[in-house]
Amino acid sequence: MFQFAHPYFLWGLTAIPIMWLFFISRMRWKRKAILRYGNLSLVERLMPDFSVGKLRVRFILMTIAWCLLILGLSDPRIGSKYEEVQRQGIDMIIALDVSKSMLAEDLKPNRLERAKQAVNKLLDKFGDDRIGIVVFAGEASLQLPFTSDYAAARMFLSTISTESIQTQGTALGRAIQISMRSLPRDRSRSKAVILISDGENHEDDAIAQASAAKSAGVTVHTLGIGSAQGAPIPEMKDGRLLGYKKDENGSTVISRMNPEMLKEVAKAGGGLFVQSSSGNVGLEDLFTQINAMQKSDFGTKTFTDYEDRFQYFLIPALVLLLIELLINDKRSALSKRVDLFNSKKMKP
């Protein structure tokens, strides 16, 4: 496994284009300045020892040295030892509603973004639990297979939008069904589903699916996102607001959270209903409930030893800088004869 111990140093690579722009601009300015004194070939004969080619070579060496220096400071490391690590935790699916109603802005910035924030806060509290992510609207799909890599989970979470599922609607039962299929078959392991939605179920019998999950040993918790007052559903295209969803009579549709549905689903699934309508309300209770579940042992392979490789970049960088310092701008006797650096052209 390859990684950088100090990746923030890599921002230094962004200086390369700036350095090139500065060098090219400086060379063009110098050429224009020389032209003001007279004919270019005449001025070149007046400065026979000056080598533009060497100037270019020095700059190229300095640029390469800078790249190597930045890579060295970032400390690239290679994992050299795998070790089986025993962990304790539960297997958990986070099923996230991505239907259009989740764009309602009764919670700022909108329900979907608030739901993502809630998931991130839960991830901050989880330890060695393995998680997967299912997204659903009118259909459901496994977005992230089981992992204990929470950084990967956060990355996948950030990409989720209402475009993740094309079939619109809110099929809570289907979400539970796909979550069940995604969970390991091992009945000795503790398993849970956290269903995050505004509760506007239009498609199926979610209560029956939650009851079936409980019978299979899977606890179903629900996290309600939204408010009783509700809000209109924005209709967006390419990030632009086109208007708000209307019914067949031309009236603006108001989407409201359905806490009763989510309570019934949680009850049937043997879990806890939490309404996250303001900040962290209920998340502590949900985490406590999950943390109280029986933890199971499982082994994962992880790198426990890394070898630093910074020296393979810093040493060549220092050598190139030393060479750059030893090259002066004057032409040598040999270069005068063979024109090694093509010094007769004063172009960048």
N, C-alpha and C positions, 0 to 999 in steps of 0.2 A: 504494500500500500504506500502510495506517495502522498506527501502533504508538506505544507509550509508551516514552520513553527511560528513565524512572524509575518503573516500574509499582508499586513497593512503596509509593509515596505514596498510592495508591488505597485502601489500608487506612484512610486517614483518613475516607473516606465512611461507614464503619461508626459513626462518632460521631454521625451525623445522628439516628438513632432515639433515641439516649440524650439528645441535646439537646432533642428534642421531648418526651420523657417528663419530663425535668426541668422544662421550661417549663410544661407542663400541670399537673404536680404543684404547682409553685410558685404558679400562678394559683389553683388550688383551695384551697391552704392560705391564700392571702391573702384569698380570698372568705370562707372560714370564720372567719378572724380578725376580719374586718370585722363579720360577723354577730354575733359575741360582744359587740360594742359597742351593738348595737341593730338597728332596722329598716334594711334595705338601702337603700331609697329615701331615708330620712332621712340616713344616712351619706353617700350620694352628694351630697345637697344641701349637706352640710357641707364637701365637697371638690369644688367646682364646676370647678376648673381641672385636675383630674386626668383624663387620657384613657387608658382601657384600650385603645381602638382603636389609639392611637399605639404603645403597648407591643407590641401584636401585630404591627403593621407593622414596627417595628424588629427584632423577632425574625425575621420572615420574610425581611427584607433580609439580616440576619446569616447566616441559614441558606443562602440562595442564594449569598452571598459566600463562605461556607465551601466550598461545592461547587465554585465556580469556582476558588477558591484551590487546592484539592486537585488539580483537573484541570490547572491551570497548572503546579504543582510537578511533576506527573507528566510534563510536557513531551510533549504529543502531537505526533507528527511524521508528515508525509505524504511518501511516496516520490515523488520528482519526476524521477528519471532511471533508465531501464532500460539495462543494459549486458550484452552477451554476454561471459560469462567462460569461458575455456577451462580445463577441468579434466581430470585424469587419474585413472582408477580402474577398477574392475571392476563388473560387475553381479552382484548376489548376492541369493539368496533364503534367508531364515531360515525353516525349516519346523519349527514347534513342536508337539510332542505335547500335546494337551489331553484325552486319555482319562482316565477316572476313576482309573486306576492312578497317575496323576501327582499325586494327592492323598496318596499314601503318605508317611508322615512319617519315613522312615529318614534323610532329609536335612531339616533344620529351615529354615523352618517346614514346608515340604513340597517335593516334587520340582518342582512347577510354579513355585512362587515362586523356588526356587533356579535354575531354568532362566531365568526372567526376569532374575534378578540377573546370570547369566552373559552374557545378551544385552546388558544395559546396559554391562557391563564391556568387551565387544567393541566396542560403539558408541563408547566412550570412546577407543578406539585407532584406529578407522577414520578416514580422512581425507575424500577426495572420492568414495569408493565409493558407488554407488547401491544401495539395498537395497529389498526387498519382504518382506512377512511372510505366510507361509501357515500356517494352523492345521489340524490334522488329528486325527482319532480313527478312527472307522470310515469316514469320508469326509474329504475335504480341501477347503479353500476359501481363496482369496486374500483375506487380511484387509486388507493395505496394499499398494496398487500402488507401483511403483518411485518412489523419492524420494531426494534427498540431504538432505532436511530431517530431521535426526535427532531434533529436538524433537518433530515429528509422530510419528515412529516410536516414541519413548518413550511418548507419549500413548496411541497405539493399543495398545502393549504392556501398559500398565497396565490396560486394559479386558479383556484376554484372560482367560478362565476356562474351566473344564470345560463350561460351558454354551454356549460359542462354537460347538460342533458337537453336534448332537442325536444323530446316529448313533454309538453307542458301538462300541468296538473299537480296534485299533491297526493301521492300514493304511499301513505305511511305503512300500510301492510306490506307492500312490495319492498319497501326499504328494510323492514324487519326480516323478510324472507331472504333477500340477498345477503343481509348481514349474517344470518344463520348459515347460509351456504359457505360464506367466507371464513367462518370460525373453524378451528381445528375440530376433528371428530372426537378427540380424546375427552371422555366424560369425567375423567379424574381431575381435569384442570378447571379452575374457576373462570367463567366467561361472562361477559356483560356487553350490552349494547346501549349506547347513549344516543338517543334520538333527539335531534335538535331541529325544531320546526316552529312555525306559527300555529300549527294545529288545524289548518284548513284542509281537512281530508275530504277529497271528492271522489276517490277512485275505488276503495276496497274496504274490507273489514279488518281494520288494524287491530282491533281488540282480540279477535280470534287468533291472529298471527302472534300477538304478544303472549296470549295464553299458551299457544303451542310452543313458543320459545321457553316459557317458564317450565313446561313439562319436560323439555329437553335439557333442563339445567342451566338455561341462560337467563340472566336477569336483565330486564329492559327498563332503563331509566329514561325519563323524558325531560328535556329542557325547553321551556317555552320562550320564544322570542317574539316580542311585540307588546301591544297594549290593548286594553279594552276599548279605548277611543278609536283606535285604528288610524289609517291614513290611506290616501289614494295610491294606486299602483302606477309608477312611472312607466312610460313606454319609451325605450331608448333605442337609438340607432347610431352606431359608430361613436358612442360616448356622448351623443347629443340628446337632449330631452325633446321628444316630439309632442308630448302631451301626457294625458292620463287615461288609463283604461276606462272604457264606458260600456254599459250594458246595452241590450237591444233597444231600449227606450231612449238612449242617448244620455243617460245619467251617469255621473262619475261613480265608479265602483269603489267602495271603501272596504279595505281589507282589515279585519280585526283578528287578534289572536283568539284561538278557541281553547281556553284552559281546560274546559270540561272534557273535551276529547283526549287531551294529553294526560289528564288525571286518570281517565278510564284505562288508557293504554298502559300507563305505569302501574296501575293497580293490577291489571290482568297479567303484567309481566313480572310482578313481585318486586318492582323497583320503586324509585322515588321520583315524584314530579317536582320540578324546580321552575319557578318563573323568574327569568332574568330580564326584568323590564327596566332595571336601573342599576348599572354597574355590576358589582359582584354579588348581588342579592342571590342567596341560595347556593352559590358555587361551593362554599365551604361545606355545607351540608352534603352536597353531592359527592365531593371528594372524600369526606368522612365515611359515607356509605360505601363507596368503592374500596377505600383503604381497609375497611373492616372485613372484606371478603377474604376467604381462605386463599392464601398465596401458594402457588405451586412452584416446584423447583424446575428449572430448565437451564440447559447449558448453551452458551453462545461462544463462538470463536472470535477473539479480538486480538489485535496487535498489542503486545505488552512491551516491546522493545523496538526502538527506532535508532537508526544510525544517521548521524548528521552528514550532509554532503556539501556544506557551505564552502569548504576549502577548495573544492573543484571549480568554484566560480571566483572566489576572492583572489587566489594565487594568480590565475591568468589575467584578472583585472589589474593587479598590481604590476605584472610584467608588461602589459600593454601600456599602462600609464608611464612606466619607466622608459619604454621605447619612444613614446610620444614626446617625452621631455628631451630625449637625446637627439631627436630630429629637429634641426633648425631650418629656417626658411631660405637659407642660401643654397645655391646649386653647387654640387661637388664638381670636381674636374671631370669625373666619369660621366655624370649626368649632362654636362655641357656637350660632351661628344655624342652620346647616344640619345639625349633628350628623354631620359627615363621617365620623368614626371610630366612630360608634355607641357612644359612651362611656357610655350610660346602662345598659348591661348589663355586669355585673361577672362574666361567665362566661368561661372560657378558650376 
